[in-house]
Amino acid sequence: MLPSELLRVTIRKGKIHPKFARITQENIEIANELIEIFKSSIGKKKEELSFKIDEIENSCRDVKFIRGLETLLLRKCEFAIKSRISPAYARELVFEEAGNKIPTTKEERRKILKKVADELGITIAELDNSLFADLEDEQILMKFSAITPELLLKLYNLSLAQTLLFKA
């Protein structure tokens, strides 16, 4: 099923008709391009994956279709937080160290991070990367179960029908 905002339909003479994806060469190419983006994004942040998909959305006339395919492909992904320490714990320590003083320069920020990183036995870069590693866009794509473009289009059509039936 797709989120209801991605439901693509036309209404003619009071009847609702879902806009199923045809198995055309153009749609197969779009589906394949999305699948390849997911494959090439393994080991990268979700934010990077989103940027690549945004580029396709911007060049396509049917954004709902692209987002529907993206939704189905995201369900075939496993994302993980990649951090040596808990991001919440890292933030807690950094904010405690900063206290009431807000670092106004990069050097002040670096000093705070260095002190906390030294206490934890990690580098400043590792601490900096850990601070917000639990945010959705910062999560790392660890695994993607690829499917064929044709199967993706068929799953899209099934999901579109399920969404329409659920809203009926």
Residue frames as qw, qx, qy, qz and C-alpha x, y, z in Angstrom:
[[0.000, 0.889, 0.457, 0.000, 0.00, 0.00, 0.00],
 [0.391, 0.356, -0.016, 0.849, 1.11, 3.56, -0.69],
 [0.054, -0.380, -0.427, 0.819, 0.50, 6.63, 1.45],
 [0.333, 0.711, 0.610, -0.106, -2.82, 8.17, 0.37],
 [0.082, 0.851, -0.095, -0.511, -1.11, 11.35, -0.85],
 [0.120, -0.411, 0.743, 0.514, 0.61, 9.26, -3.53],
 [0.521, 0.408, 0.745, -0.085, -2.64, 7.83, -4.89],
 [0.066, 0.282, -0.459, -0.840, -2.87, 8.57, -8.63],
 [0.342, 0.467, 0.813, -0.065, -6.39, 8.48, -10.06],
 [0.130, -0.063, -0.338, -0.930, -8.60, 10.11, -12.65],
 [0.321, 0.398, 0.706, -0.490, -12.31, 10.66, -12.18],
 [0.181, 0.034, -0.578, -0.795, -14.58, 10.28, -15.23],
 [0.560, -0.297, -0.485, -0.602, -18.36, 10.32, -15.12],
 [0.652, -0.551, 0.201, -0.481, -18.31, 9.89, -11.35],
 [0.989, -0.091, -0.064, 0.092, -16.06, 6.83, -11.49],
 [0.300, -0.816, 0.478, 0.125, -12.55, 6.61, -10.07],
 [0.915, 0.368, -0.121, 0.114, -9.89, 5.05, -12.28],
 [0.631, -0.629, 0.276, 0.359, -6.44, 4.30, -10.85],
 [0.452, 0.819, -0.335, -0.113, -3.52, 5.46, -12.99],
 [0.922, -0.211, 0.272, 0.180, -1.63, 2.18, -13.16],
 [0.108, -0.706, 0.556, 0.425, 1.95, 2.20, -14.41],
 [0.882, 0.436, -0.069, -0.164, 2.20, 0.64, -17.83],
 [0.759, -0.329, 0.428, 0.365, 5.09, -1.73, -18.44],
 [0.564, 0.823, 0.005, 0.073, 6.59, 0.51, -21.13],
 [0.743, 0.252, -0.175, 0.594, 10.24, 1.01, -22.00],
 [0.019, 0.676, -0.150, 0.722, 10.11, 4.53, -20.50],
 [0.682, -0.609, 0.097, -0.392, 8.70, 3.30, -17.17],
 [0.960, -0.098, -0.102, 0.241, 11.15, 0.39, -17.08],
 [0.534, 0.456, -0.196, 0.685, 14.01, 2.86, -17.57],
 [0.282, -0.694, 0.163, -0.642, 12.71, 5.11, -14.77],
 [0.882, -0.437, 0.030, -0.171, 12.31, 2.14, -12.43],
 [0.891, 0.124, -0.139, 0.414, 15.76, 0.83, -13.36],
 [0.264, 0.626, -0.222, 0.699, 17.35, 4.24, -12.75],
 [0.540, -0.652, 0.175, -0.502, 15.82, 4.36, -9.27],
 [0.975, -0.217, -0.022, 0.049, 16.93, 0.81, -8.49],
 [0.727, 0.351, -0.185, 0.560, 20.48, 1.65, -9.60],
 [0.072, -0.715, 0.231, -0.656, 20.49, 4.74, -7.37],
 [0.786, -0.528, 0.141, -0.290, 19.55, 2.58, -4.39],
 [0.961, 0.036, -0.076, 0.264, 22.21, -0.01, -5.27],
 [0.538, 0.486, -0.193, 0.661, 24.92, 2.64, -5.58],
 [0.264, -0.725, 0.154, -0.617, 23.88, 4.26, -2.29],
 [0.888, -0.361, -0.269, 0.091, 24.77, 1.30, -0.08],
 [0.681, -0.165, -0.213, 0.681, 27.14, 2.58, 2.60],
 [0.132, 0.306, 0.057, 0.941, 25.98, 6.18, 2.14],
 [0.133, 0.229, 0.537, -0.801, 23.70, 8.45, 4.15],
 [0.271, 0.602, 0.750, -0.034, 19.97, 8.46, 3.51],
 [0.091, 0.822, 0.068, -0.558, 20.27, 12.18, 2.80],
 [0.078, -0.436, 0.654, 0.613, 22.55, 11.45, -0.18],
 [0.200, 0.280, 0.915, 0.211, 20.03, 8.91, -1.49],
 [0.166, 0.766, 0.526, -0.330, 17.25, 11.49, -1.14],
 [0.021, 0.703, -0.244, -0.667, 19.24, 14.10, -3.09],
 [0.110, -0.158, 0.829, 0.525, 19.74, 11.68, -5.99],
 [0.151, 0.503, 0.850, 0.049, 16.04, 10.82, -6.07],
 [0.087, 0.782, 0.251, -0.565, 15.12, 14.52, -5.91],
 [0.036, -0.451, 0.532, 0.715, 17.11, 15.01, -9.12],
 [0.057, 0.203, 0.904, 0.371, 14.92, 12.43, -10.86],
 [0.063, 0.690, 0.654, -0.303, 11.75, 13.97, -9.41],
 [0.015, 0.704, -0.032, -0.710, 12.79, 17.37, -10.76],
 [0.069, 0.322, -0.670, -0.665, 13.22, 15.97, -14.27],
 [0.002, -0.276, -0.947, -0.165, 10.00, 13.92, -14.28],
 [0.297, -0.292, -0.231, -0.879, 6.49, 15.20, -14.96],
 [0.743, -0.427, -0.369, -0.359, 4.81, 12.77, -12.53],
 [0.015, -0.545, 0.641, -0.540, 6.30, 13.29, -9.07],
 [0.765, -0.245, 0.334, -0.493, 3.70, 11.05, -7.38],
 [0.947, 0.247, -0.198, -0.058, 4.79, 8.15, -9.58],
 [0.478, 0.520, -0.559, 0.435, 8.47, 8.60, -8.68],
 [0.293, -0.456, 0.550, -0.636, 7.65, 8.97, -4.98],
 [0.911, -0.087, 0.100, -0.390, 5.49, 5.86, -5.12],
 [0.862, 0.318, -0.358, 0.167, 8.35, 3.83, -6.59],
 [0.179, 0.553, -0.562, 0.589, 10.72, 5.35, -4.04],
 [0.631, -0.388, 0.342, -0.578, 8.37, 4.36, -1.20],
 [0.987, 0.035, -0.047, -0.148, 8.35, 0.76, -2.37],
 [0.695, 0.443, -0.425, 0.375, 12.13, 0.67, -2.77],
 [0.134, -0.598, 0.495, -0.616, 12.67, 2.17, 0.69],
 [0.851, -0.283, 0.203, -0.393, 10.78, -0.81, 2.10],
 [0.957, 0.196, -0.153, 0.150, 13.50, -3.02, 0.65],
 [0.340, 0.650, -0.414, 0.538, 16.22, -1.15, 2.54],
 [0.719, -0.550, -0.327, 0.271, 17.89, -1.57, 5.90],
 [0.160, 0.798, -0.203, 0.544, 19.30, 1.59, 7.45],
 [0.753, -0.409, -0.371, 0.358, 21.49, 1.77, 10.53],
 [0.197, -0.968, 0.146, -0.047, 23.05, 4.33, 12.80],
 [0.828, 0.237, -0.223, 0.457, 26.80, 4.27, 12.26],
 [0.137, -0.836, 0.265, -0.460, 28.42, 5.70, 15.35],
 [0.504, 0.192, -0.742, 0.399, 30.99, 4.46, 17.84],
 [0.041, -0.161, -0.677, 0.717, 29.00, 6.01, 20.69],
 [0.084, 0.680, 0.725, -0.070, 25.35, 6.73, 21.31],
 [0.186, 0.515, 0.232, 0.804, 24.38, 9.98, 19.57],
 [0.440, -0.800, -0.272, -0.303, 22.17, 10.97, 22.52],
 [0.752, -0.524, -0.081, 0.391, 25.05, 10.37, 24.93],
 [0.545, 0.163, 0.150, 0.808, 27.44, 12.34, 22.69],
 [0.056, -0.699, -0.256, -0.665, 25.03, 15.30, 22.62],
 [0.624, -0.744, -0.237, -0.026, 24.55, 15.12, 26.38],
 [0.732, -0.333, -0.008, 0.594, 28.30, 15.27, 27.03],
 [0.372, 0.325, 0.218, 0.842, 28.90, 18.06, 24.52],
 [0.228, -0.756, -0.287, -0.542, 26.03, 20.16, 25.85],
 [0.696, -0.666, -0.185, 0.192, 27.19, 19.61, 29.43],
 [0.653, -0.123, 0.075, 0.744, 30.69, 20.69, 28.48],
 [0.168, 0.506, 0.274, 0.800, 29.37, 23.75, 26.66],
 [0.169, -0.417, -0.593, 0.668, 27.26, 24.61, 29.71],
 [0.180, 0.827, 0.411, -0.338, 25.57, 27.97, 29.37],
 [0.046, -0.650, 0.372, 0.662, 28.18, 29.36, 27.03],
 [0.787, 0.538, 0.295, -0.070, 27.30, 29.04, 23.39],
 [0.577, -0.227, 0.415, 0.666, 30.34, 28.62, 21.17],
 [0.352, 0.843, 0.136, -0.384, 30.38, 31.57, 18.80],
 [0.261, 0.720, -0.567, -0.305, 33.45, 30.61, 16.81],
 [0.895, 0.215, -0.379, -0.095, 34.62, 27.44, 15.15],
 [0.362, 0.427, -0.683, 0.470, 37.62, 27.42, 17.46],
 [0.429, -0.283, 0.523, -0.680, 35.44, 27.49, 20.62],
 [0.908, 0.071, -0.023, -0.413, 33.33, 24.67, 19.20],
 [0.741, 0.380, -0.538, 0.127, 36.46, 22.67, 18.34],
 [0.030, 0.436, -0.691, 0.576, 37.81, 23.09, 21.89],
 [0.689, -0.150, 0.374, -0.603, 34.58, 21.76, 23.39],
 [0.929, 0.234, -0.176, -0.225, 34.52, 18.82, 20.98],
 [0.509, 0.494, -0.644, 0.286, 38.20, 18.08, 21.60],
 [0.256, -0.388, 0.661, -0.589, 37.74, 17.95, 25.37],
 [0.828, 0.004, 0.290, -0.479, 34.77, 15.57, 25.11],
 [0.842, 0.413, -0.336, -0.088, 36.45, 13.47, 22.40],
 [0.260, 0.519, -0.723, 0.376, 39.57, 13.09, 24.55],
 [0.507, -0.255, 0.589, -0.575, 37.44, 11.96, 27.51],
 [0.894, 0.187, 0.185, -0.362, 35.76, 9.36, 25.30],
 [0.538, -0.343, 0.689, 0.343, 38.96, 8.24, 23.61],
 [0.604, 0.548, 0.534, 0.222, 37.74, 9.07, 20.10],
 [0.355, 0.087, 0.236, 0.900, 38.67, 11.66, 17.50],
 [0.199, 0.379, 0.186, -0.884, 36.94, 15.01, 17.10],
 [0.380, 0.148, -0.584, -0.702, 35.65, 13.85, 13.70],
 [0.315, -0.208, -0.925, -0.033, 34.14, 10.69, 15.21],
 [0.031, -0.427, -0.617, 0.660, 32.44, 12.73, 17.92],
 [0.247, 0.339, -0.121, -0.900, 31.19, 15.30, 15.43],
 [0.395, 0.030, -0.752, -0.527, 29.79, 12.54, 13.19],
 [0.247, -0.261, -0.907, 0.218, 28.14, 10.89, 16.20],
 [0.110, 0.143, 0.361, -0.915, 26.29, 13.97, 17.41],
 [0.590, 0.299, 0.115, -0.741, 23.37, 13.63, 15.03],
 [0.117, 0.216, -0.917, -0.315, 23.90, 10.14, 13.59],
 [0.193, 0.306, 0.897, -0.256, 20.47, 9.10, 14.90],
 [0.412, 0.508, 0.065, -0.753, 18.62, 11.55, 12.67],
 [0.813, 0.371, 0.436, -0.110, 16.82, 9.82, 9.79],
 [0.561, 0.815, -0.143, -0.027, 18.81, 11.58, 7.05],
 [0.063, -0.756, 0.647, -0.076, 22.10, 10.67, 8.74],
 [0.829, -0.139, 0.529, -0.118, 21.38, 6.93, 8.85],
 [0.014, 0.496, -0.756, -0.428, 23.46, 4.72, 6.57],
 [0.870, 0.234, -0.137, -0.412, 21.96, 2.44, 3.92],
 [0.430, -0.465, 0.774, -0.015, 23.36, -0.95, 4.95],
 [0.329, 0.083, 0.919, 0.202, 21.38, -3.32, 2.74],
 [0.516, 0.372, -0.083, -0.767, 19.13, -3.08, -0.30],
 [0.548, 0.136, 0.825, 0.040, 17.20, -6.08, -1.63],
 [0.185, 0.355, -0.420, -0.814, 17.13, -5.25, -5.32],
 [0.616, 0.401, 0.657, -0.164, 14.27, -6.28, -7.59],
 [0.379, 0.233, 0.583, 0.680, 13.77, -6.04, -11.34],
 [0.140, 0.100, -0.051, -0.984, 12.23, -2.89, -12.83],
 [0.456, -0.210, -0.650, -0.570, 9.29, -4.92, -14.14],
 [0.477, -0.399, -0.749, 0.226, 8.58, -6.35, -10.69],
 [0.147, -0.251, -0.323, 0.900, 8.82, -2.87, -9.17],
 [0.302, -0.029, -0.301, -0.904, 6.20, -1.59, -11.62],
 [0.542, -0.300, -0.733, -0.280, 3.92, -4.56, -10.85],
 [0.398, -0.358, -0.638, 0.553, 4.34, -3.95, -7.11],
 [0.035, 0.104, 0.057, -0.992, 3.52, -0.31, -7.71],
 [0.446, -0.180, -0.511, -0.712, 0.28, -1.26, -9.48],
 [0.551, -0.358, -0.749, 0.083, -0.67, -3.66, -6.70],
 [0.294, -0.292, -0.459, 0.786, 0.07, -1.02, -4.06],
 [0.178, -0.028, -0.174, -0.968, -1.93, 1.57, -5.99],
 [0.542, -0.305, -0.637, -0.456, -4.94, -0.78, -6.08],
 [0.510, -0.356, -0.680, 0.388, -4.58, -1.54, -2.36],
 [0.127, -0.162, -0.242, 0.948, -4.45, 2.17, -1.53],
 [0.352, -0.135, -0.356, -0.855, -7.55, 2.87, -3.61],
 [0.590, -0.344, -0.707, -0.184, -9.47, -0.01, -2.01],
 [0.417, -0.289, -0.584, 0.634, -8.45, 1.13, 1.45],
 [0.033, 0.127, 0.093, -0.987, -9.75, 4.63, 0.75],
 [0.301, -0.279, -0.668, -0.620, -13.05, 3.36, -0.77]]
